[in-house]
Amino acid sequence: MKFTFNIAGNRELPLIVGQMPILPKHYWADRDFERSTLEPPLTSGPYRVSRFEAGRFVELERVEDYWGLDLAVNVGQDNIDRLRFDYFRDETVLRQALKAGVLDFRVENQAKAWALDYDIPAVRNGWLQKVEFPHQRPAGLQAFVFNTRRPVFADRRVRRALDYAFDFEWTNRVLFFDQYSRAHSYFNNSELAAHGEPTPAERAILEPYRGRVPEEVFGPAYQPPVTDGSGWPRDNLQRAFDLLEEAGWVVRDMRLVDAVTGQQMAFEILIVTPTLERIILPYVRNLKRLGIDARLRLVDESQYINRLRSFDFDMAMLGWGQSDSPGNEQRNFWSSSAATSEGSRNYAGVSDPVVDDIIEDLITAVDRDSLVAHTRALDRVLTWNFYVIPAWY
């Protein structure tokens, strides 16, 4: 199969197209590809479905005469004869299965569970091992995301003020057992994250946009506000109020209102995971201290997905994964065209010609140094516009 491209300079595009699976036409010709099915499809990989029970498990068996067995790219891989994946609807039941020896391996993603749920004999005698190891993989970004399509979040000063209301230090100490680091970039835990003053290469990228981006872009990289971890961030809330006042908001009768219309600032924080409630409610409490009518809204997964796809939310806890080689996906995350394309991942509604330009230059970067410089420049522009409140990783 041959693909011919009419776009020059995008070296990543052929690699992306090469990831597309080739499906057998003779098998799918008489089947509806868009309909779900319980019939295991014809595949060309090293494993095939041997048996399954919908909603419970699926077993894969190794294809002994796999056509790609001796390809150099596959040497040393696919050595397990049988793979079984069990599905659990409840995290607690899943952990109990691990403790009982039903499962061989699990990645624990909840700080509270890691700290408290594995003080059991199997761990103490070494039958079940808890292992932590450092990694250098990009952590991406998890954050409270402002939907800037909403008028309440149109002003950068408002978004910056609400950044001051989040007390990560208290959250990490009390709720996360000091197991997390504060996010500060769209490319956390990687060389792609902006840090310190802009390098000459970054400055050369950013200088043509002076006057069109926040002046802070040309100084030290963004760092989130810090508290003493006591749970009462008085100084940060005062700074938040000062910014809100600059943006035209005042306190009347313990309510933060628009100085012109008298309408109270109010918005909803959308979540789909019940465990996030205990984490986000302290932030809601700080917002209420500012006189803001902030509400937490827990919805089911179907409604959550539909609302995100149609950008029907005020604020939401969301995330973006990143790789060591960012490229075309950045358009879907931050470009102006994606901001108006339902179903894109530009949840924040970023619509900035400067961001568009940097993304295009990032995609066509000719070498690693150029890619890193453009990514860091993009990071500076995004962070200093306060489209999100960085969370943790």
LINKAUR-V571496 format. One record per helix or strand of 2 or more residues. SS is the DSSP state (H for helix, E for strand). FROM is the first residue (numbers start at 1). LEN is the number of residues. Records with the same first field share a line. If there is no record, write none. Layout:
BEGIN
SS->FROM-LEN + FROM-LEN
END
This chain:
BEGIN
H->13-6 + 25-4 + 72-3 + 91-9 + 111-6 + 121-4 + 151-3 + 156-9 + 168-7 + 200-8 + 215-4 + 234-13 + 274-16 + 301-9 + 329-6 + 336-4 + 353-11 + 368-16
E->47-7 + 57-6 + 82-5 + 140-7 + 249-4 + 255-4 + 266-6 + 293-6 + 315-6 + 388-3
END
